[in-house]
């Protein structure tokens, strides 16, 4: 049975970078699609357009909410990485001070 967990902060940092790139791209494409939908709306009238626009608006809102959730997750991952790094630094400092005391 394991007594703890091991975290590779370099891998966590790489995941953070990948997720940040992905959500940034999703946000950019969502904005582009919103602009294209505005252009389409100018050229299309009628009940089908209204239904299509309503569905797009709902989907757009859900996509924005998803991007916010991913950004929140990234923030949590960044905080965890910072805390793991800080803890690791404290352990190394403690070990170094013990070694210096033992050598004195």
C-alpha positions, -999 to +999 in steps of 0.1 A: +000+000+000+014+034-009+022+059+018+020+090-004+018+103-039+045+114-062+041+144-084+063+153-114+059+191-114+075+192-149+048+170-163+022+191-145+036+223-159+036+207-194-001+197-189-009+233-178+008+247-210-011+222-232-044+230-216-038+267-217-030+265-254-061+244-261-085+266-242-070+297-258-075+282-292-111+272-283-119+307-271-104+322-303-124+299-325-156+305-305-152+343-310-145+337-348-176+316-350-197+342-332-185+368-357-194+345-386-228+338-372-234+376-370-226+379-407-249+350-415-277+366-395-274+396-418-281+375-449-308+351-436-343+359-423-373+338-411-382+313-385-355+289-394-329+316-388-344+325-355-343+288-344-308+284-357-296+316-339-313+305-307-296+272-307-263+288-316-267+313-287-273+284-263-243+265-276-221+296-275-230+302-239-222+266-230-189+268-248-180+300-229-189+284-196-168+253-205-138+276-212-143+293-179-143+260-161-112+249-179-095+282-170-105+276-133-090+240-135-058+254-149-056+279-120-060+251-096-033+231-113-010+261-113-016+265-076-009+229-069+023+230-089+035+261-070+027+244-037+045+211-047+075+231-058+075+251-025+072+220-004+100+203-023+122+234-018+115+233+019+124+196+021+157+202+003+165+232+026+157+211+057+179+183+045+207+207+036+206+223+071+206+189+088+236+179+067+254+211+076+247+206+113+260+170+111+292+181+093+300+209+118 
